[in-house]
Amino acid sequence: MNKDRKVMQQELKVHKDLKEILDCKDHKEKQVNKDRKVI
């Protein structure tokens, strides 16, 4: 039981990190698109 909880926490952390990376990437692309529209 304890082991499973540890694994779940680990996966949650990885999932969170992944989401942040994707959000960051998405945000950068939006910034780039905004810059292109300005030109």
N, C-alpha and C positions, 0 to 999 in steps of 0.2 A: 504493500500500500504506500509506504513512504517513498519507495523507489519510483513508483508510478507518478507520484506527485512531483518529484524532482524532475522527471522526464517531461512532464507537462509544463512545468515552469520554464524549462529549457526551451521547449518548442514555442511557448508563448513569447519568450524573449526574442528568439530568432524571428518569429513572425512579426513582432513589433519592429525589429531592426529592418526587416525586409520592407515593411510598409513605409517606414520613414525614408528609406532609400528611394522607393518608388515615388513617394510624394515629392521628394526633393527633385528627382528627375523630371517629374511632371511639371513642377513649379518652374524649373529652369527652361523647359520647352515653352511654357506659357510666356516667360520673360522674353525669350528669343522671338516668339511670334509677335509679341507686342512691339519689340524693337523693329521688326520687319515692317509692320504696319506704319510705323512712324516715318520710315524712309520713303 
